[in-house]
Amino acid sequence: MSDLQQLYQTIILEHAKARHGAVELTPLAEAVALGAAGGLRVAESHQINTTCGDEVTLRVSLGAGAETDAAVTDLVWTGEGCSISQASASILTDTLRGLSTASARALLDNFREMLRSRGKIEPDEEILGDAAAFGGVSRYPARVKCAMLPWVAFEAALIEAESH
């Protein structure tokens, strides 16, 4: 295993243990009401990987602004599953929190393209940050679903929040 692969493996394992952004979620109606009082649009998405049973519920809060320039002001999640899905959710929260919705979507598209490449696209750390650690996962189609699960939840929650 190369030094870079070892570094990526370490990043994934550290995030699987630390689980940045993982919280016990309050009821969605309560979060939506609190968010609305503060001028935020709040939505969540629950996703299940039926292949392995991984589950993620991700909640996104968007600040004021038009759809393309609203900021992702907060991301929190809860979930159960393998190290890859849990680390992916943790890295997602660190990577996308604070970005505009347009920038978050662009990063999501870049991440998805990397994972679908079957190892043919080298991850760009300048763009993806710690999410580049999942580049090696792209060679294992069954694991791609694990890594994508929180990102799919983010995308669905983002669409829902933008519709408010």
C-alpha positions in Angstrom: 0.0 0.0 0.0 1.4 3.4 -1.0 1.9 6.2 1.5 -1.0 8.1 -0.1 -3.3 5.1 0.2 -2.3 4.7 3.9 -3.0 8.4 4.5 -6.5 8.1 2.9 -7.3 5.0 4.9 -6.3 6.9 8.1 -8.5 9.8 7.1 -11.5 7.5 6.6 -10.9 5.6 9.9 -10.5 8.8 11.9 -13.7 10.3 10.5 -15.6 7.0 11.1 -14.6 7.3 14.8 -14.9 11.1 15.2 -18.1 11.4 13.2 -18.1 15.2 12.7 -21.6 16.6 12.5 -23.2 13.5 14.0 -25.9 14.5 16.5 -29.2 13.2 17.9 -31.6 14.9 15.6 -34.5 16.9 17.1 -37.9 16.3 15.4 -37.9 17.8 12.0 -41.0 20.0 12.6 -39.2 21.6 15.6 -36.0 22.2 13.5 -38.1 23.7 10.6 -39.9 26.1 13.0 -36.7 27.2 14.7 -35.0 27.6 11.4 -37.9 29.7 9.9 -37.8 32.0 13.0 -34.1 32.6 12.2 -34.6 33.0 8.4 -33.3 29.6 7.6 -34.8 26.9 5.3 -34.4 23.5 6.9 -35.0 20.0 5.3 -33.7 16.5 5.8 -33.4 13.3 3.9 -33.3 9.7 5.2 -31.4 7.3 2.9 -30.9 3.5 3.2 -28.4 1.4 1.3 -30.5 -1.7 0.8 -27.5 -3.7 -0.2 -25.8 -3.5 3.2 -28.2 -1.8 5.6 -26.3 1.5 6.0 -28.6 4.4 7.0 -28.1 8.1 7.1 -30.5 10.9 8.0 -29.0 14.3 7.0 -30.4 17.7 7.8 -29.4 20.8 5.9 -30.1 24.4 6.8 -29.8 27.1 4.2 -29.4 30.8 4.9 -31.2 33.6 3.1 -30.5 34.2 -0.5 -31.5 33.1 -3.9 -31.2 29.3 -4.7 -27.8 29.6 -6.2 -26.2 31.8 -3.6 -27.8 30.6 -0.4 -25.2 29.4 2.1 -25.3 25.9 3.6 -25.3 27.2 7.1 -25.5 23.9 8.9 -25.3 20.2 8.2 -26.0 17.6 10.9 -26.7 13.9 10.6 -27.3 10.6 12.3 -26.7 7.2 11.0 -25.5 3.7 11.4 -23.4 1.6 9.1 -19.9 0.8 7.9 -16.8 2.9 8.4 -17.1 4.2 4.8 -20.6 5.5 5.1 -20.0 7.1 8.5 -16.7 8.7 7.4 -18.3 9.9 4.2 -21.1 11.7 6.2 -18.5 13.2 8.6 -16.3 14.5 5.7 -19.3 15.8 3.9 -20.3 18.0 6.8 -16.8 19.4 7.1 -16.5 19.9 3.3 -19.9 21.4 2.4 -20.8 23.4 5.5 -20.5 27.1 4.7 -20.4 26.8 0.9 -23.0 28.4 -1.4 -25.5 25.9 -2.8 -23.9 26.3 -6.2 -20.4 25.4 -4.8 -21.8 22.5 -2.8 -23.5 21.1 -5.9 -20.3 21.4 -7.9 -18.4 19.6 -5.2 -21.1 16.9 -5.0 -20.9 16.4 -8.8 -17.1 16.2 -8.6 -17.3 13.6 -5.8 -19.9 11.6 -7.7 -17.8 11.6 -10.9 -14.7 10.4 -9.0 -16.7 7.6 -7.4 -18.2 6.4 -10.7 -14.8 6.4 -12.5 -13.8 2.9 -11.2 -10.4 4.4 -10.3 -9.8 6.1 -13.6 -10.2 9.6 -12.2 -7.5 10.7 -9.8 -9.1 12.7 -7.0 -8.2 16.3 -6.8 -7.4 17.2 -3.2 -7.4 20.9 -4.0 -11.1 20.6 -4.9 -12.3 17.7 -2.7 -10.2 18.1 0.4 -10.6 15.0 2.7 -13.3 13.7 0.4 -10.4 12.7 -2.0 -9.7 9.9 0.4 -12.6 8.0 -1.2 -10.8 7.8 -4.5 -9.7 4.2 -3.8 -13.3 3.2 -3.0 -14.3 3.9 -6.6 -12.6 0.6 -7.6 -15.2 -1.4 -5.5 -18.7 -0.8 -6.8 -20.4 -2.3 -3.7 -18.5 0.2 -1.6 -19.3 3.2 -3.8 -22.9 3.0 -2.6 -21.7 3.3 1.0 -19.6 6.4 0.2 -22.4 8.0 -1.8 -25.2 7.5 0.7 -24.7 10.7 2.7 -24.1 12.7 -0.4 -27.4 11.4 -1.9 -29.1 12.4 1.4 -27.5 15.9 1.1 -28.7 16.3 -2.4 -32.3 15.3 -1.6 -32.3 17.5 1.5 -30.9 20.4 -0.5 -33.6 20.1 -3.1 -36.3 20.0 -0.4 -34.8 23.1 1.4 -34.6 25.1 -1.8 -38.3 24.4 -2.5 -39.3 26.2 0.7 
